[in-house]
């Protein structure tokens, strides 16, 4: 799940407006945004913009590292991987 902490306030406010006006669709966010006043949206946007995002985890779990290696080997053997290698030469 992406973090909204530290995002630009105007961006956050705009996203809430889009949810409220049904120009951005999400079944969880729409009813929340619909219940907010303009002032509430501005306050929430300012609050989250002032927060510091959590630092990323130091290392992915071992299972993710082994999957990444397998996937990168598979991608290197793909046509797109061969094209990228030939273009680098």
N, CA, C and O atoms as a GROMACS GRO file, in nm:
protein
  356
    1UNK      N    1   0.083  -0.116   0.000
    1UNK     CA    2   0.000   0.000   0.000
    1UNK      C    3   0.089   0.124   0.000
    1UNK      O    4   0.177   0.138   0.085
    2UNK      N    5   0.068   0.214  -0.094
    2UNK     CA    6   0.151   0.334  -0.098
    2UNK      C    7   0.122   0.426   0.020
    2UNK      O    8   0.011   0.427   0.074
    3UNK      N    9   0.221   0.502   0.057
    3UNK     CA   10   0.207   0.597   0.168
    3UNK      C   11   0.172   0.734   0.113
    3UNK      O   12   0.229   0.778   0.013
    4UNK      N   13   0.078   0.802   0.178
    4UNK     CA   14   0.046   0.939   0.137
    4UNK      C   15   0.121   1.041   0.222
    4UNK      O   16   0.112   1.161   0.198
    5UNK      N   17   0.193   0.993   0.323
    5UNK     CA   18   0.270   1.084   0.409
    5UNK      C   19   0.375   1.156   0.325
    5UNK      O   20   0.449   1.093   0.249
    6UNK      N   21   0.381   1.288   0.340
    6UNK     CA   22   0.481   1.365   0.269
    6UNK      C   23   0.446   1.402   0.127
    6UNK      O   24   0.524   1.470   0.061
    7UNK      N   25   0.329   1.360   0.078
    7UNK     CA   26   0.287   1.402  -0.056
    7UNK      C   27   0.255   1.551  -0.053
    7UNK      O   28   0.230   1.607   0.054
    8UNK      N   29   0.256   1.615  -0.165
    8UNK     CA   30   0.225   1.758  -0.176
    8UNK      C   31   0.078   1.779  -0.141
    8UNK      O   32  -0.009   1.706  -0.189
    9UNK      N   33   0.050   1.878  -0.058
    9UNK     CA   34  -0.087   1.902  -0.008
    9UNK      C   35  -0.187   1.923  -0.121
    9UNK      O   36  -0.297   1.869  -0.115
   10UNK      N   37  -0.152   2.000  -0.221
   10UNK     CA   38  -0.248   2.028  -0.329
   10UNK      C   39  -0.282   1.899  -0.405
   10UNK      O   40  -0.396   1.882  -0.449
   11UNK      N   41  -0.185   1.810  -0.419
   11UNK     CA   42  -0.210   1.681  -0.484
   11UNK      C   43  -0.311   1.601  -0.402
   11UNK      O   44  -0.406   1.546  -0.456
   12UNK      N   45  -0.290   1.594  -0.270
   12UNK     CA   46  -0.380   1.518  -0.184
   12UNK      C   47  -0.521   1.577  -0.186
   12UNK      O   48  -0.620   1.504  -0.194
   13UNK      N   49  -0.528   1.709  -0.180
   13UNK     CA   50  -0.658   1.776  -0.184
   13UNK      C   51  -0.729   1.746  -0.316
   13UNK      O   52  -0.848   1.715  -0.318
   14UNK      N   53  -0.656   1.754  -0.424
   14UNK     CA   54  -0.713   1.727  -0.557
   14UNK      C   55  -0.765   1.583  -0.565
   14UNK      O   56  -0.872   1.560  -0.621
   15UNK      N   57  -0.691   1.488  -0.512
   15UNK     CA   58  -0.736   1.349  -0.516
   15UNK      C   59  -0.866   1.330  -0.438
   15UNK      O   60  -0.955   1.257  -0.482
   16UNK      N   61  -0.877   1.396  -0.323
   16UNK     CA   62  -1.003   1.389  -0.247
   16UNK      C   63  -1.119   1.448  -0.326
   16UNK      O   64  -1.229   1.394  -0.324
   17UNK      N   65  -1.094   1.558  -0.395
   17UNK     CA   66  -1.198   1.617  -0.480
   17UNK      C   67  -1.239   1.520  -0.591
   17UNK      O   68  -1.358   1.506  -0.621
   18UNK      N   69  -1.142   1.454  -0.652
   18UNK     CA   70  -1.173   1.357  -0.758
   18UNK      C   71  -1.256   1.241  -0.705
   18UNK      O   72  -1.350   1.197  -0.772
   19UNK      N   73  -1.225   1.192  -0.586
   19UNK     CA   74  -1.306   1.085  -0.526
   19UNK      C   75  -1.448   1.136  -0.499
   19UNK      O   76  -1.546   1.068  -0.530
   20UNK      N   77  -1.458   1.255  -0.442
   20UNK     CA   78  -1.590   1.311  -0.410
   20UNK      C   79  -1.676   1.328  -0.535
   20UNK      O   80  -1.796   1.298  -0.533
   21UNK      N   81  -1.614   1.375  -0.644
   21UNK     CA   82  -1.688   1.402  -0.767
   21UNK      C   83  -1.700   1.279  -0.857
   21UNK      O   84  -1.749   1.289  -0.970
   22UNK      N   85  -1.658   1.165  -0.808
   22UNK     CA   86  -1.666   1.036  -0.880
   22UNK      C   87  -1.588   1.036  -1.012
   22UNK      O   88  -1.621   0.963  -1.105
   23UNK      N   89  -1.483   1.120  -1.018
   23UNK     CA   90  -1.393   1.117  -1.134
   23UNK      C   91  -1.276   1.024  -1.108
   23UNK      O   92  -1.202   0.990  -1.200
   24UNK      N   93  -1.260   0.983  -0.982
   24UNK     CA   94  -1.166   0.878  -0.944
   24UNK      C   95  -1.249   0.782  -0.859
   24UNK      O   96  -1.314   0.823  -0.763
   25UNK      N   97  -1.248   0.654  -0.895
   25UNK     CA   98  -1.340   0.558  -0.835
   25UNK      C   99  -1.267   0.463  -0.742
   25UNK      O  100  -1.170   0.398  -0.781
   26UNK      N  101  -1.316   0.457  -0.620
   26UNK     CA  102  -1.268   0.360  -0.523
   26UNK      C  103  -1.381   0.340  -0.422
   26UNK      O  104  -1.427   0.436  -0.361
   27UNK      N  105  -1.425   0.215  -0.403
   27UNK     CA  106  -1.540   0.192  -0.315
   27UNK      C  107  -1.515   0.229  -0.169
   27UNK      O  108  -1.610   0.254  -0.095
   28UNK      N  109  -1.390   0.233  -0.126
   28UNK     CA  110  -1.362   0.272   0.012
   28UNK      C  111  -1.348   0.423   0.028
   28UNK      O  112  -1.392   0.478   0.128
   29UNK      N  113  -1.288   0.489  -0.069
   29UNK     CA  114  -1.260   0.633  -0.056
   29UNK      C  115  -1.380   0.720  -0.091
   29UNK      O  116  -1.397   0.827  -0.032
   30UNK      N  117  -1.463   0.679  -0.184
   30UNK     CA  118  -1.574   0.763  -0.229
   30UNK      C  119  -1.666   0.806  -0.115
   30UNK      O  120  -1.695   0.925  -0.103
   31UNK      N  121  -1.714   0.714  -0.030
   31UNK     CA  122  -1.804   0.759   0.077
   31UNK      C  123  -1.735   0.850   0.179
   31UNK      O  124  -1.798   0.938   0.236
   32UNK      N  125  -1.607   0.828   0.200
   32UNK     CA  126  -1.532   0.913   0.293
   32UNK      C  127  -1.519   1.053   0.235
   32UNK      O  128  -1.548   1.152   0.303
   33UNK      N  129  -1.476   1.062   0.110
   33UNK     CA  130  -1.457   1.192   0.046
   33UNK      C  131  -1.588   1.267   0.032
   33UNK      O  132  -1.591   1.390   0.042
   34UNK      N  133  -1.696   1.197   0.008
   34UNK     CA  134  -1.827   1.260  -0.008
   34UNK      C  135  -1.870   1.329   0.121
   34UNK      O  136  -1.937   1.432   0.118
   35UNK      N  137  -1.832   1.272   0.235
   35UNK     CA  138  -1.872   1.328   0.364
   35UNK      C  139  -1.785   1.445   0.410
   35UNK      O  140  -1.817   1.511   0.509
   36UNK      N  141  -1.675   1.473   0.339
   36UNK     CA  142  -1.583   1.580   0.381
   36UNK      C  143  -1.622   1.715   0.322
   36UNK      O  144  -1.666   1.724   0.208
   37UNK      N  145  -1.604   1.818   0.402
   37UNK     CA  146  -1.622   1.954   0.352
   37UNK      C  147  -1.491   1.996   0.282
   37UNK      O  148  -1.390   1.928   0.293
   38UNK      N  149  -1.496   2.108   0.211
   38UNK     CA  150  -1.375   2.161   0.148
   38UNK      C  151  -1.268   2.188   0.254
   38UNK      O  152  -1.150   2.159   0.233
   39UNK      N  153  -1.310   2.242   0.367
   39UNK     CA  154  -1.218   2.272   0.476
   39UNK      C  155  -1.156   2.144   0.533
   39UNK      O  156  -1.037   2.140   0.562
   40UNK      N  157  -1.239   2.040   0.548
   40UNK     CA  158  -1.188   1.911   0.597
   40UNK      C  159  -1.082   1.855   0.501
   40UNK      O  160  -0.978   1.805   0.544
   41UNK      N  161  -1.110   1.865   0.371
   41UNK     CA  162  -1.016   1.814   0.271
   41UNK      C  163  -0.883   1.890   0.279
   41UNK      O  164  -0.776   1.829   0.275
   42UNK      N  165  -0.891   2.021   0.290
   42UNK     CA  166  -0.770   2.102   0.300
   42UNK      C  167  -0.692   2.068   0.427
   42UNK      O  168  -0.569   2.059   0.424
   43UNK      N  169  -0.764   2.049   0.538
   43UNK     CA  170  -0.697   2.014   0.664
   43UNK      C  171  -0.630   1.877   0.656
   43UNK      O  172  -0.516   1.861   0.700
   44UNK      N  173  -0.700   1.779   0.599
   44UNK     CA  174  -0.641   1.645   0.584
   44UNK      C  175  -0.519   1.649   0.493
   44UNK      O  176  -0.416   1.588   0.523
   45UNK      N  177  -0.530   1.721   0.383
   45UNK     CA  178  -0.418   1.732   0.290
   45UNK      C  179  -0.297   1.795   0.358
   45UNK      O  180  -0.185   1.748   0.342
   46UNK      N  181  -0.319   1.901   0.434
   46UNK     CA  182  -0.210   1.967   0.505
   46UNK      C  183  -0.148   1.874   0.610
   46UNK      O  184  -0.026   1.870   0.626
   47UNK      N  185  -0.233   1.800   0.681
   47UNK     CA  186  -0.183   1.708   0.783
   47UNK      C  187  -0.093   1.601   0.722
   47UNK      O  188   0.019   1.581   0.768
   48UNK      N  189  -0.141   1.534   0.618
   48UNK     CA  190  -0.062   1.426   0.558
   48UNK      C  191   0.062   1.479   0.487
   48UNK      O  192   0.165   1.411   0.484
   49UNK      N  193   0.054   1.598   0.430
   49UNK     CA  194   0.172   1.658   0.366
   49UNK      C  195   0.282   1.686   0.467
   49UNK      O  196   0.400   1.682   0.434
   50UNK      N  197   0.243   1.716   0.591
   50UNK     CA  198   0.341   1.748   0.694
   50UNK      C  199   0.405   1.623   0.757
   50UNK      O  200   0.502   1.635   0.831
   51UNK      N  201   0.352   1.506   0.728
   51UNK     CA  202   0.404   1.382   0.786
   51UNK      C  203   0.528   1.335   0.710
   51UNK      O  204   0.542   1.359   0.590
   52UNK      N  205   0.616   1.268   0.781
   52UNK     CA  206   0.732   1.207   0.715
   52UNK      C  207   0.698   1.065   0.675
   52UNK      O  208   0.642   0.990   0.755
   53UNK      N  209   0.731   1.026   0.552
   53UNK     CA  210   0.705   0.889   0.513
   53UNK      C  211   0.792   0.793   0.594
   53UNK      O  212   0.903   0.826   0.634
   54UNK      N  213   0.740   0.675   0.617
   54UNK     CA  214   0.819   0.573   0.687
   54UNK      C  215   0.934   0.530   0.597
   54UNK      O  216   0.918   0.522   0.475
   55UNK      N  217   1.051   0.503   0.655
   55UNK     CA  218   1.162   0.457   0.571
   55UNK      C  219   1.130   0.320   0.513
   55UNK      O  220   1.059   0.240   0.575
   56UNK      N  221   1.182   0.292   0.395
   56UNK     CA  222   1.158   0.160   0.336
   56UNK      C  223   1.226   0.053   0.419
   56UNK      O  224   1.324   0.080   0.489
   57UNK      N  225   1.175  -0.069   0.412
   57UNK     CA  226   1.240  -0.176   0.486
   57UNK      C  227   1.384  -0.193   0.439
   57UNK      O  228   1.416  -0.168   0.323
   58UNK      N  229   1.471  -0.234   0.530
   58UNK     CA  230   1.614  -0.242   0.497
   58UNK      C  231   1.645  -0.348   0.392
   58UNK      O  232   1.733  -0.328   0.309
   59UNK      N  233   1.576  -0.457   0.396
   59UNK     CA  234   1.600  -0.563   0.298
   59UNK      C  235   1.470  -0.640   0.277
   59UNK      O  236   1.394  -0.661   0.372
   60UNK      N  237   1.445  -0.682   0.154
   60UNK     CA  238   1.325  -0.762   0.131
   60UNK      C  239   1.340  -0.900   0.195
   60UNK      O  240   1.452  -0.946   0.217
   61UNK      N  241   1.229  -0.965   0.226
   61UNK     CA  242   1.238  -1.099   0.282
   61UNK      C  243   1.310  -1.194   0.187
   61UNK      O  244   1.315  -1.170   0.066
   62UNK      N  245   1.366  -1.300   0.240
   62UNK     CA  246   1.444  -1.396   0.160
   62UNK      C  247   1.361  -1.451   0.044
   62UNK      O  248   1.414  -1.470  -0.065
   63UNK      N  249   1.233  -1.476   0.066
   63UNK     CA  250   1.150  -1.530  -0.042
   63UNK      C  251   1.140  -1.432  -0.158
   63UNK      O  252   1.139  -1.474  -0.274
   64UNK      N  253   1.132  -1.304  -0.130
   64UNK     CA  254   1.125  -1.204  -0.236
   64UNK      C  255   1.256  -1.196  -0.312
   64UNK      O  256   1.257  -1.178  -0.434
   65UNK      N  257   1.369  -1.209  -0.240
   65UNK     CA  258   1.499  -1.203  -0.308
   65UNK      C  259   1.514  -1.321  -0.403
   65UNK      O  260   1.564  -1.304  -0.514
   66UNK      N  261   1.472  -1.440  -0.362
   66UNK     CA  262   1.487  -1.555  -0.450
   66UNK      C  263   1.394  -1.543  -0.570
   66UNK      O  264   1.430  -1.584  -0.681
   67UNK      N  265   1.273  -1.488  -0.551
   67UNK     CA  266   1.182  -1.467  -0.664
   67UNK      C  267   1.238  -1.364  -0.761
   67UNK      O  268   1.228  -1.380  -0.882
   68UNK      N  269   1.298  -1.259  -0.708
   68UNK     CA  270   1.354  -1.154  -0.794
   68UNK      C  271   1.465  -1.209  -0.881
   68UNK      O  272   1.474  -1.177  -1.000
   69UNK      N  273   1.551  -1.292  -0.823
   69UNK     CA  274   1.658  -1.350  -0.902
   69UNK      C  275   1.606  -1.439  -1.012
   69UNK      O  276   1.655  -1.435  -1.125
   70UNK      N  277   1.506  -1.520  -0.980
   70UNK     CA  278   1.446  -1.609  -1.080
   70UNK      C  279   1.381  -1.527  -1.190
   70UNK      O  280   1.394  -1.560  -1.308
   71UNK      N  281   1.310  -1.420  -1.153
   71UNK     CA  282   1.244  -1.337  -1.252
   71UNK      C  283   1.344  -1.262  -1.340
   71UNK      O  284   1.323  -1.250  -1.460
   72UNK      N  285   1.452  -1.212  -1.280
   72UNK     CA  286   1.549  -1.139  -1.361
   72UNK      C  287   1.618  -1.232  -1.461
   72UNK      O  288   1.647  -1.192  -1.573
   73UNK      N  289   1.644  -1.356  -1.419
   73UNK     CA  290   1.702  -1.451  -1.515
   73UNK      C  291   1.604  -1.480  -1.628
   73UNK      O  292   1.644  -1.491  -1.744
   74UNK      N  293   1.477  -1.494  -1.594
   74UNK     CA  294   1.376  -1.520  -1.694
   74UNK      C  295   1.365  -1.402  -1.789
   74UNK      O  296   1.354  -1.420  -1.911
   75UNK      N  297   1.367  -1.279  -1.736
   75UNK     CA  298   1.357  -1.159  -1.820
   75UNK      C  299   1.478  -1.144  -1.910
   75UNK      O  300   1.466  -1.100  -2.024
   76UNK      N  301   1.596  -1.180  -1.859
   76UNK     CA  302   1.717  -1.167  -1.940
   76UNK      C  303   1.711  -1.257  -2.061
   76UNK      O  304   1.771  -1.227  -2.164
   77UNK      N  305   1.640  -1.368  -2.050
   77UNK     CA  306   1.628  -1.460  -2.162
   77UNK      C  307   1.514  -1.426  -2.256
   77UNK      O  308   1.499  -1.490  -2.360
   78UNK      N  309   1.435  -1.328  -2.222
   78UNK     CA  310   1.320  -1.292  -2.305
   78UNK      C  311   1.367  -1.211  -2.425
   78UNK      O  312   1.481  -1.164  -2.430
   79UNK      N  313   1.279  -1.194  -2.521
   79UNK     CA  314   1.311  -1.115  -2.640
   79UNK      C  315   1.347  -0.972  -2.601
   79UNK      O  316   1.444  -0.916  -2.653
   80UNK      N  317   1.270  -0.913  -2.510
   80UNK     CA  318   1.297  -0.776  -2.469
   80UNK      C  319   1.435  -0.766  -2.405
   80UNK      O  320   1.508  -0.669  -2.428
   81UNK      N  321   1.471  -0.865  -2.324
   81UNK     CA  322   1.604  -0.866  -2.262
   81UNK      C  323   1.714  -0.874  -2.367
   81UNK      O  324   1.816  -0.807  -2.355
   82UNK      N  325   1.694  -0.957  -2.470
   82UNK     CA  326   1.793  -0.969  -2.577
   82UNK      C  327   1.805  -0.840  -2.655
   82UNK      O  328   1.915  -0.802  -2.695
   83UNK      N  329   1.693  -0.772  -2.679
   83UNK     CA  330   1.696  -0.645  -2.752
   83UNK      C  331   1.774  -0.542  -2.671
   83UNK      O  332   1.856  -0.468  -2.726
   84UNK      N  333   1.749  -0.536  -2.541
   84UNK     CA  334   1.818  -0.438  -2.457
   84UNK      C  335   1.968  -0.467  -2.455
   84UNK      O  336   2.049  -0.374  -2.456
   85UNK      N  337   2.005  -0.594  -2.450
   85UNK     CA  338   2.147  -0.630  -2.449
   85UNK      C  339   2.210  -0.594  -2.584
   85UNK      O  340   2.322  -0.541  -2.588
   86UNK      N  341   2.141  -0.623  -2.695
   86UNK     CA  342   2.200  -0.592  -2.826
   86UNK      C  343   2.210  -0.442  -2.848
   86UNK      O  344   2.301  -0.397  -2.916
   87UNK      N  345   2.118  -0.364  -2.792
   87UNK     CA  346   2.124  -0.220  -2.808
   87UNK      C  347   2.239  -0.161  -2.726
   87UNK      O  348   2.294  -0.057  -2.762
   88UNK      N  349   2.275  -0.227  -2.617
   88UNK     CA  350   2.383  -0.178  -2.531
   88UNK      C  351   2.520  -0.202  -2.593
   88UNK      O  352   2.618  -0.139  -2.553
   89UNK      N  353   2.528  -0.290  -2.688
   89UNK     CA  354   2.659  -0.322  -2.749
   89UNK      C  355   2.708  -0.215  -2.840
   89UNK      O  356   2.816  -0.227  -2.898
   0.00000   0.00000   0.00000
